[in-house]
Each structure stands twice: as structure tokens, then as C-alpha cells.
Amino acid sequence: MARITGSWLSGPPADSGGPATPEFPGAELGLPETGAGSLAGMGRRIAALFVDWMIALGIAALIVRGSSASSVTLLIWFVIGVGAVTLFGFTPGQYFLRLRTVRIDADAPVGFVRALARQVLLLFVVPALFTDADGRGMHDRATGTALVHSR
């Protein structure tokens, strides 16, 4: 006898009536598929973060000179991230990789509060690892931002 309720292993029914799968990442956000304004991939995002971290590490090494610079590096990375995104819309690493942080709800600058919240969430690393169907991390979803190609 078949189970009336089904099984959690069977997944959703074929005709669930839910929204269709987006054609490409960013389609539901109104972003283009390719070119300027399209969502950045995970590889470029990680590379930009790495560049920002190396810049912060270099500045911390100049400040501390010989001592452990781990906490100072984190502080400098945090300040660079908040300040650069607030003022310019990108960090140095994002600039070198031709990326930009934008608001998805309005055609306006990211602003200090969103940049601060985004950077605080990035401190925990884990929110950036969990992405939605568009590839946006939890830190971007929580702040209403997206990392897109600038050129």
C-alpha cells in the first residue's frame, strides 16, 4: 500500500506550483546575466578578500614590526572594508578584480550602516559561505547588497 503522505526522500511534487527556477544568477534581482552589473562568482569574491587581507597584513607588519600582527591585521582589514565600501563602493581587492558592492533595493550608495553590518558579518566568515540560488552570501542578503562586476 502506497503512503498517502509520501516521503521526505521523494522531494517536492513535479508540479508544485512554486516559482520557476531563475534563468541565471541575479535574474530575480533585475541584474544582467553578463558584463557590468552581473553577479560576481565565488572565485573572484575569494580572490578580492585575499587581496584585501594581504594589504591589511602588510600595513599591520609596518605598524607592529616583529610582534604578532594577527589582531592588528584583522582590525585594519575591518576598517579598510567599512571605509572603502562606504566611500567608494568597493575595497582595494574588489577594485583590482573589477568588482563593486551595490545595493539591490535602490540606486544609491551602500552607506556606512550597511557597510558596517556587512563587514561585521564577514568577521564570522560562515555567513559568506552559505549562499542562495543567486550565489549571494548571507552577509549580502542581510544587508541588501550584492557584489557585482564593475566593468
DOMAR-745715 format. One line per 5 residues: number of its first residue (from 1); for each residue x negated, y, z of C-alpha. Coordinates in nm, 3 decimals. Layout:
// DOMAR-745715
NUM) X:Y:Z | ... $
// end
This chain:
// DOMAR-745715
1) 0.000:0.000:0.000 | -0.142:0.337:-0.100 | -0.193:0.601:0.161 | 0.057:0.881:0.129 | -0.170:1.141:0.284 $
6) -0.473:1.049:0.074 | -0.824:1.060:0.198 | -1.068:1.337:0.267 | -1.303:1.146:0.036 | -1.072:1.185:-0.259 $
11) -1.115:1.563:-0.269 | -0.858:1.813:-0.390 | -0.592:1.705:-0.637 | -0.670:1.759:-1.005 | -0.402:2.028:-1.039 $
16) -0.446:2.214:-0.712 | -0.316:2.544:-0.849 | -0.614:2.725:-0.698 | -0.817:2.992:-0.871 | -1.021:2.887:-1.171 $
21) -1.395:2.848:-1.138 | -1.576:3.166:-1.242 | -1.746:3.156:-1.581 | -2.076:3.287:-1.442 | -2.215:3.418:-1.111 $
26) -2.079:3.766:-1.046 | -1.776:3.736:-1.273 | -1.532:3.771:-0.984 | -1.724:4.079:-0.864 | -1.697:4.252:-1.201 $
31) -2.069:4.220:-1.273 | -2.212:4.137:-1.617 | -2.342:3.791:-1.700 | -2.690:3.904:-1.806 | -2.901:4.218:-1.815 $
36) -2.888:4.521:-1.586 | -2.632:4.480:-1.310 | -2.616:4.099:-1.323 | -2.678:3.900:-1.005 | -3.038:3.804:-0.931 $
41) -3.135:3.442:-0.891 | -3.271:3.286:-0.574 | -3.627:3.262:-0.708 | -3.658:3.635:-0.772 | -3.498:3.715:-0.437 $
46) -3.752:3.499:-0.255 | -4.040:3.647:-0.456 | -3.927:4.001:-0.367 | -3.909:3.905:0.001 | -4.258:3.757:-0.021 $
51) -4.397:4.079:-0.176 | -4.232:4.287:0.098 | -4.376:4.059:0.365 | -4.728:4.082:0.218 | -4.705:4.462:0.213 $
56) -4.594:4.464:0.577 | -4.871:4.220:0.667 | -5.132:4.445:0.503 | -5.007:4.755:0.683 | -4.995:4.567:1.014 $
61) -5.353:4.444:0.964 | -5.466:4.805:0.920 | -5.284:4.913:1.237 | -5.373:4.624:1.468 | -5.729:4.545:1.343 $
66) -5.819:4.200:1.462 | -5.537:4.127:1.707 | -5.234:3.917:1.631 | -5.016:4.115:1.394 | -4.706:3.895:1.379 $
71) -4.469:4.118:1.578 | -4.606:4.433:1.418 | -4.563:4.276:1.072 | -4.200:4.194:1.148 | -4.134:4.547:1.273 $
76) -4.296:4.706:0.967 | -4.106:4.472:0.731 | -3.783:4.566:0.907 | -3.848:4.941:0.885 | -3.954:4.919:0.519 $
81) -3.640:4.722:0.436 | -3.397:4.959:0.608 | -3.570:5.278:0.497 | -3.630:5.182:0.134 | -3.282:5.039:0.074 $
86) -3.122:5.342:0.240 | -3.324:5.596:0.041 | -3.378:5.423:-0.293 | -3.154:5.114:-0.311 | -3.450:4.873:-0.331 $
91) -3.751:4.758:-0.132 | -4.102:4.766:-0.285 | -4.079:4.393:-0.360 | -3.740:4.437:-0.525 | -3.878:4.726:-0.730 $
96) -4.172:4.520:-0.861 | -3.937:4.237:-0.956 | -3.686:4.477:-1.113 | -3.409:4.418:-0.860 | -3.178:4.655:-0.678 $
101) -2.940:4.631:-0.380 | -2.596:4.770:-0.466 | -2.257:4.797:-0.302 | -1.993:4.587:-0.473 | -1.692:4.774:-0.336 $
106) -1.781:5.120:-0.466 | -2.016:5.302:-0.698 | -2.207:5.460:-0.410 | -2.545:5.422:-0.237 | -2.586:5.135:0.009 $
111) -2.629:5.374:0.303 | -2.804:5.342:0.637 | -2.543:5.134:0.822 | -2.516:4.866:0.553 | -2.894:4.859:0.502 $
116) -2.946:4.821:0.877 | -2.686:4.544:0.910 | -2.825:4.363:0.607 | -3.181:4.375:0.744 | -3.070:4.261:1.090 $
121) -2.902:3.958:0.935 | -3.213:3.888:0.727 | -3.415:3.872:1.050 | -3.241:3.545:1.127 | -3.331:3.401:0.781 $
126) -3.048:3.147:0.796 | -2.775:3.380:0.656 | -2.981:3.427:0.341 | -2.999:3.052:0.286 | -2.622:2.998:0.281 $
131) -2.484:3.126:-0.046 | -2.142:3.148:-0.202 | -2.041:3.046:-0.556 | -2.198:3.366:-0.688 | -2.531:3.297:-0.518 $
136) -2.495:3.585:-0.271 | -2.624:3.516:0.079 | -2.414:3.559:0.390 | -2.603:3.882:0.468 | -2.487:4.028:0.134 $
141) -2.130:3.909:0.181 | -2.112:4.052:0.533 | -2.235:4.394:0.421 | -2.051:4.410:0.088 | -2.373:4.424:-0.113 $
146) -2.537:4.228:-0.392 | -2.891:4.201:-0.525 | -2.878:4.267:-0.899 | -3.118:4.314:-1.189 | -3.202:4.682:-1.226 $
151) -3.329:4.668:-1.585 $
// end
